[in-house]
Amino acid sequence: MPDFMQRRRLARILDRAAEQFASSQVPEKGWIATMRLALGMSAEQVAVRKGVSRNAVYQAERSEKEGSVSIKQMEQLATAMGGKFVYAIVPNAPIEQLKYHQAIRRAHAIAALEPRYESWSVDERQDWIDDTTAQQLHDMPTDFWDDTR
């Protein structure tokens, strides 16, 4: 498991990637067909550059729309059209925010196991949740991301 500094570095990479891709949407026709059409290339011309049949290009375009195209196919087609295929997994929110929300969920799950919790005042309960959340974020136990339903 990466240490704190490495996790922070990785989080910054992902957060920057999320910012870059925030407004990016998959074109209606898919990336392969959109690139090919924008260049004014026929499927036959792409096929010749890739060393496959025209039908293989059309099949890749259909597979992309169905979500079953391979990364290798996307890379090869992008190269054949003078492009580069880029893929990423980007977080829906900043990494620290995702971790914080998980820590809160864990704190509430732990609170449910605390027999006296319901008898505490609202302020005591909130303090306990805040403290437990902070502790979870600090300790990052190995089961941190386990389901807390």
C-alpha positions as CSV (number, residue, x, y, z in Angstrom):
1,M,0.0,0.0,0.0
2,P,1.4,3.4,-0.9
3,D,2.4,5.7,1.9
4,F,0.8,9.1,2.7
5,M,3.0,11.2,0.4
6,Q,2.7,8.8,-2.5
7,R,-1.2,8.7,-2.1
8,R,-1.2,12.5,-2.1
9,R,0.9,12.7,-5.2
10,L,-1.4,10.2,-6.9
11,A,-4.5,12.1,-5.8
12,R,-3.1,15.3,-7.4
13,I,-2.6,13.4,-10.7
14,L,-6.2,12.1,-10.6
15,D,-7.7,15.4,-9.6
16,R,-5.9,17.2,-12.5
17,A,-7.0,14.5,-14.9
18,A,-10.6,14.9,-13.7
19,E,-10.4,18.7,-14.3
20,Q,-9.1,18.1,-17.8
21,F,-11.8,15.6,-18.7
22,A,-14.7,17.3,-16.8
23,S,-16.4,18.7,-20.0
24,S,-15.3,15.8,-22.2
25,Q,-18.1,13.7,-23.7
26,V,-18.1,10.7,-26.0
27,P,-19.2,11.9,-29.4
28,E,-22.5,10.4,-30.6
29,K,-20.9,8.4,-33.3
30,G,-18.0,7.3,-31.0
31,W,-14.4,8.4,-31.1
32,I,-13.3,6.1,-34.0
33,A,-16.0,7.2,-36.5
34,T,-15.8,10.9,-35.3
35,M,-12.0,11.0,-35.9
36,R,-12.3,9.2,-39.3
37,L,-15.1,11.5,-40.5
38,A,-13.4,14.6,-39.2
39,L,-10.3,13.7,-41.2
40,G,-12.5,12.8,-44.3
41,M,-11.1,9.3,-44.3
42,S,-13.0,6.3,-45.6
43,A,-13.2,3.1,-43.6
44,E,-11.2,1.6,-46.5
45,Q,-8.4,4.1,-46.1
46,V,-8.2,3.5,-42.3
47,A,-8.3,-0.3,-43.0
48,V,-5.4,-0.1,-45.4
49,R,-3.3,1.9,-42.9
50,K,-4.1,-0.6,-40.1
51,G,-3.7,-3.7,-42.3
52,V,-7.3,-5.0,-41.9
53,S,-10.5,-5.1,-43.9
54,R,-12.9,-2.3,-44.2
55,N,-15.5,-4.4,-42.4
56,A,-13.0,-4.7,-39.4
57,V,-13.1,-0.9,-39.1
58,Y,-16.9,-0.8,-39.2
59,Q,-17.0,-3.6,-36.7
60,A,-14.6,-1.7,-34.4
61,E,-16.9,1.4,-34.7
62,R,-19.9,-0.7,-33.7
63,S,-18.0,-2.4,-30.9
64,E,-16.9,1.0,-29.5
65,K,-20.6,2.2,-29.4
66,E,-21.5,-1.1,-27.6
67,G,-18.6,-0.7,-25.2
68,S,-16.8,-3.9,-26.2
69,V,-13.9,-2.5,-28.3
70,S,-10.5,-3.3,-26.9
71,I,-8.0,-0.8,-25.7
72,K,-5.5,-2.3,-28.2
73,Q,-8.0,-1.8,-31.1
74,M,-8.5,1.8,-30.1
75,E,-4.8,2.4,-29.9
76,Q,-4.2,0.8,-33.3
77,L,-7.0,2.7,-35.0
78,A,-5.9,6.0,-33.4
79,T,-2.4,5.5,-34.7
80,A,-3.7,4.5,-38.2
81,M,-5.6,7.9,-38.3
82,G,-2.6,9.9,-37.0
83,G,-3.9,10.2,-33.5
84,K,-3.2,8.9,-30.0
85,F,-5.7,6.9,-27.9
86,V,-5.9,8.2,-24.3
87,Y,-7.8,6.5,-21.6
88,A,-8.3,7.3,-17.9
89,I,-10.2,6.6,-14.8
90,V,-11.1,9.9,-13.3
91,P,-12.8,10.5,-10.0
92,N,-16.3,12.1,-9.8
93,A,-15.1,14.4,-7.1
94,P,-11.6,15.4,-5.7
95,I,-9.9,12.4,-4.1
96,E,-9.9,14.0,-0.6
97,Q,-13.6,14.5,-0.9
98,L,-14.2,10.9,-1.8
99,K,-12.1,9.8,1.1
100,Y,-13.9,12.2,3.5
101,H,-17.3,10.9,2.5
102,Q,-16.1,7.3,3.0
103,A,-14.7,8.2,6.5
104,I,-18.1,9.8,7.4
105,R,-19.9,6.6,6.3
106,R,-17.6,4.5,8.3
107,A,-18.0,6.8,11.4
108,H,-21.8,6.4,11.2
109,A,-21.4,2.6,10.8
110,I,-19.1,2.5,13.8
111,A,-21.6,4.7,15.7
112,A,-24.3,2.2,15.1
113,L,-22.3,-0.4,17.0
114,E,-21.7,2.0,20.0
115,P,-24.3,1.0,22.6
116,R,-24.5,4.4,24.3
117,Y,-24.4,6.5,21.2
118,E,-28.2,7.2,21.1
119,S,-28.2,8.4,24.7
120,W,-25.6,11.1,24.0
121,S,-26.6,14.7,23.3
122,V,-26.7,15.9,19.7
123,D,-23.5,17.8,20.3
124,E,-21.8,14.8,21.8
125,R,-22.8,12.6,18.9
126,Q,-21.6,15.2,16.3
127,D,-18.3,15.5,18.1
128,W,-17.9,11.7,18.2
129,I,-18.7,11.5,14.5
130,D,-16.3,14.3,13.7
131,D,-13.5,12.7,15.8
132,T,-14.1,9.2,14.4
133,T,-14.1,10.6,10.8
134,A,-10.8,12.4,11.5
135,Q,-9.4,9.2,13.0
136,Q,-10.5,7.1,10.0
137,L,-8.9,9.6,7.6
138,H,-5.7,9.6,9.6
139,D,-5.4,5.9,10.2
140,M,-6.8,4.7,6.8
141,P,-7.3,1.2,8.1
142,T,-7.0,-1.7,5.6
143,D,-10.7,-2.1,5.6
144,F,-11.4,1.6,5.0
145,W,-13.1,1.0,1.6
146,D,-15.0,-2.1,2.7
147,D,-18.8,-1.8,2.3
148,T,-20.3,-0.1,5.4
149,R,-24.0,-0.7,4.7
